[in-house]
Amino acid sequence: MSRTTQDSRTSLARIWVNATIAAPLAIVLFWSCGFAQKSPNPTEDSFSYGAETDFNSGYIWHGLLVNDAPSVQPSAWVSMSGFTFAVWTSIPLTKTSDREQLNANFLSLTYGRNWKKLTIEPSIETYLNRRSAASDDPNTIEVSLKLSLPAGPFQVFTTHSFDALAYRGAYFGEAGVSYERHLNKKTELAFSFYSGWASREFNDVYIGVRKPAFNLIGADASLSYYLTPYLYFRPHFEFNRIADRRLRQYLDTPTVINSGLALGFEF
């Protein structure tokens, strides 16, 4: 590779990083102005932060097994006035297949606001992938919108994610129901059931089938135990099954089961 080519790529990389910093702020501030006149939740003005280390049997994204190696996934976040900034990464611990080098890095900025009983959460998520020689997976940005509404003891939710950089037109949607319950002062149970669908561009890029489809059904469950008011551990379990028969034919692992143990603190 020539020196000129290297300098050009370095300059482009700097421009892209600057864009990923400026774009999240612009988009989320736009959303915040849009909902500024609504009645806020009292907790939205509070300040909180935390960090977590999550040991997993694999790495799943939008129902797809990205990495089948055991991995450690550290993360940290800070929240204030309805905004949450989070940093997350997935690091494989062993080498079990050609996918083990895909270490994903993730930055997100989310703004949450309540309107009557509806919770509205727009966000922008930046994916920075450490490429291996066998991978050309580019960096990209997803813009997402999550809506949730209480229904008795449950929460009904839907999330819509659009790729805004590398694969424009790639869309993934999800809808489901979740439930949380405090078993006692120190223990909290949570589970959810959901389904997902995707555009033909998404399935073309990530699976190799250019068709829109009802992609998956899934479920997850977790049990959080607080050792102190701020320190916790959380065993968790996740199941995903690719629902579309044609998509299953293109995947090595159409049914994915993931289990893990998270250790963290929050203030």
C-alpha positions in Angstrom: 0.0 0.0 0.0 1.4 3.4 -1.0 2.0 6.2 1.5 -0.5 8.4 -0.3 -3.2 5.7 0.0 -2.5 5.4 3.7 -2.7 9.1 4.3 -6.0 9.3 2.3 -7.5 6.5 4.5 -6.3 8.2 7.6 -7.9 11.4 6.6 -11.2 9.7 5.7 -11.1 7.9 9.1 -10.7 11.2 10.9 -13.6 12.7 9.0 -15.8 9.7 9.7 -15.0 9.8 13.5 -15.9 13.5 13.6 -19.1 12.8 11.8 -20.1 10.0 14.3 -19.5 12.4 17.2 -21.5 15.3 15.7 -24.4 13.3 14.1 -25.6 11.7 17.4 -25.7 15.1 19.1 -27.6 16.7 16.3 -30.2 14.0 15.9 -30.9 13.5 19.6 -31.0 17.2 20.3 -33.6 17.4 17.5 -35.7 14.8 19.2 -35.3 16.4 22.6 -36.7 19.7 21.3 -39.6 17.9 19.7 -40.7 16.4 23.1 -39.6 19.3 25.3 -43.1 20.4 25.9 -44.3 17.1 27.2 -44.6 16.3 30.9 -41.3 14.8 32.0 -40.8 11.8 34.2 -39.4 13.0 37.6 -36.5 10.5 37.3 -35.5 11.9 33.9 -33.7 14.9 35.5 -31.6 12.6 37.8 -27.9 11.7 37.2 -26.7 8.1 37.2 -23.9 6.0 35.9 -22.7 2.5 35.9 -20.4 -0.2 34.4 -20.8 -3.9 33.8 -18.7 -6.9 32.6 -20.8 -9.6 30.9 -19.4 -13.1 30.2 -21.3 -14.8 27.4 -21.3 -18.0 25.5 -21.5 -16.0 22.2 -22.4 -12.7 20.6 -25.9 -12.3 19.1 -27.0 -9.2 17.1 -30.5 -8.8 15.7 -31.1 -12.6 16.2 -27.9 -13.5 14.3 -24.9 -15.4 15.7 -22.1 -13.0 15.0 -19.5 -14.8 17.1 -19.8 -18.4 18.5 -16.8 -18.0 20.8 -17.2 -17.3 24.5 -16.8 -13.6 24.9 -16.5 -10.9 27.6 -18.5 -7.8 27.0 -17.6 -4.8 29.2 -19.7 -1.7 29.1 -20.2 1.7 30.8 -22.9 4.3 30.7 -23.9 7.7 32.1 -27.4 9.2 32.2 -28.6 12.7 32.8 -31.7 14.7 32.0 -33.1 11.9 29.8 -29.9 11.3 27.9 -27.9 8.1 28.2 -24.4 7.7 26.6 -23.1 4.1 26.5 -19.9 2.4 25.4 -19.8 -1.3 24.8 -17.4 -3.9 23.3 -17.4 -7.6 22.7 -14.1 -9.5 23.0 -13.9 -13.2 22.1 -12.0 -15.3 24.6 -11.3 -18.4 22.4 -10.9 -19.2 18.8 -13.7 -21.6 17.6 -14.4 -20.5 14.0 -13.6 -17.9 11.3 -15.8 -15.4 13.1 -13.8 -15.2 16.3 -11.8 -12.1 15.2 -14.9 -9.9 14.9 -14.5 -7.8 18.0 -17.4 -5.3 17.9 -17.2 -1.9 19.5 -20.4 0.1 20.1 -21.2 3.7 21.1 -24.7 4.9 21.6 -26.6 8.0 22.6 -30.3 7.7 23.6 -32.9 10.2 24.7 -35.9 8.9 26.7 -39.1 10.8 27.2 -42.6 10.0 28.5 -45.7 11.2 26.8 -48.7 10.2 29.0 -48.1 6.4 29.3 -46.0 6.1 26.2 -42.2 6.0 26.5 -40.3 7.3 23.5 -36.6 6.5 23.1 -34.8 7.7 19.9 -31.2 6.7 19.7 -28.2 6.6 17.4 -25.7 3.7 17.6 -22.2 3.6 16.1 -20.6 0.3 15.4 -16.8 0.1 15.1 -15.6 -3.3 14.1 -12.0 -4.5 14.4 -11.5 -6.2 11.1 -9.6 -9.4 10.6 -8.0 -10.5 7.3 -11.1 -12.5 6.6 -13.5 -9.7 7.2 -14.4 -6.5 5.4 -17.3 -5.6 7.7 -17.3 -1.7 7.6 -18.1 0.7 10.4 -21.7 1.9 10.3 -24.3 3.8 12.2 -27.9 2.8 13.1 -30.7 5.2 14.0 -33.3 3.6 16.1 -36.7 4.4 17.7 -38.1 2.4 20.6 -41.7 2.8 21.8 -43.1 1.1 24.9 -46.4 1.1 26.7 -47.6 -0.5 29.9 -50.3 -3.2 29.5 -51.3 -4.4 33.0 -48.2 -5.9 34.6 -46.4 -6.1 31.2 -44.7 -3.7 28.8 -45.5 -3.8 25.1 -42.6 -2.5 23.0 -41.5 -2.1 19.4 -38.1 -1.0 18.1 -37.2 0.1 14.5 -33.6 0.4 13.4 -32.3 1.9 10.2 -28.7 1.8 8.9 -27.7 5.4 8.1 -24.1 4.9 6.8 -22.7 1.7 5.3 -25.9 -0.1 4.2 -28.6 2.5 3.7 -31.9 0.8 3.3 -31.1 -2.0 5.7 -33.9 -2.0 8.3 -34.7 -4.3 11.2 -37.9 -4.1 13.3 -38.8 -5.9 16.5 -41.9 -6.1 18.7 -42.7 -7.9 21.8 -43.8 -8.0 25.4 -41.7 -7.8 28.6 -42.2 -8.3 32.3 -40.3 -7.3 35.4 -40.9 -8.2 39.0 -39.1 -7.7 42.3 -39.2 -11.0 44.1 -37.8 -9.3 47.2 -35.7 -6.3 48.0 -32.6 -7.7 46.5 -33.8 -9.9 43.6 -35.5 -8.9 40.3 -36.8 -11.2 37.6 -37.2 -10.1 34.0 -38.2 -11.8 30.8 -39.4 -10.9 27.3 -40.8 -12.5 24.2 -40.4 -10.9 20.8 -40.3 -11.3 17.1 -38.3 -9.5 14.4 -38.5 -8.7 10.7 -36.1 -7.1 8.2 -35.9 -5.4 4.8 -34.4 -7.2 1.8 -31.3 -4.9 2.1 -30.7 -6.1 5.7 -31.1 -9.8 4.8 -29.0 -9.4 1.7 -26.1 -7.8 3.6 -26.1 -10.0 6.7 -27.5 -13.3 5.5 -27.1 -13.3 1.7 -30.8 -13.5 0.7 -32.2 -10.5 -1.0 -35.8 -10.6 0.3 -37.8 -9.0 3.1 -38.9 -11.5 5.7 -40.3 -12.3 9.1 -36.9 -13.1 10.5 -37.1 -14.5 14.0 -38.9 -15.3 17.2 -37.1 -15.1 20.5 -37.1 -14.9 24.2 -34.8 -13.9 27.0 -34.8 -14.0 30.8 -32.6 -12.7 33.6 -32.4 -12.7 37.4 -30.7 -9.7 39.0 -29.4 -10.0 42.6 -28.1 -7.0 44.4 -25.3 -7.7 46.8 -25.5 -4.1 47.9 -27.8 -1.2 46.8 -25.3 -0.6 44.0 -23.5 -3.8 43.2 -25.2 -6.7 41.4 -24.8 -9.9 39.4 -27.2 -11.1 36.8 -27.3 -14.6 35.2 -29.2 -14.4 31.9 -30.4 -16.6 29.0 -31.4 -15.8 25.4 -33.0 -17.9 22.7 -33.5 -17.0 19.0 -34.9 -19.0 16.2 -34.8 -17.9 12.5 -38.4 -18.2 11.4 -38.1 -17.9 7.6 -37.3 -21.2 6.0 -35.2 -19.7 3.1 -33.1 -17.6 5.6 -32.4 -20.7 7.7 -30.9 -22.4 4.6 -28.2 -19.7 4.4 -27.2 -19.8 8.1 -24.9 -22.3 9.8 -26.7 -21.7 13.1 -30.4 -20.8 12.6 -31.2 -21.5 16.2 -29.1 -19.7 18.8 -29.0 -20.1 22.5 -26.8 -17.8 24.6 -26.2 -17.7 28.3 -24.1 -15.4 30.4 -23.3 -13.8 33.7 -23.1 -10.1 34.2 -21.3 -8.3 37.1 -21.8 -4.6 37.5 -22.6 -1.6 39.6 -24.9 1.4 39.1 -25.3 4.7 41.1 
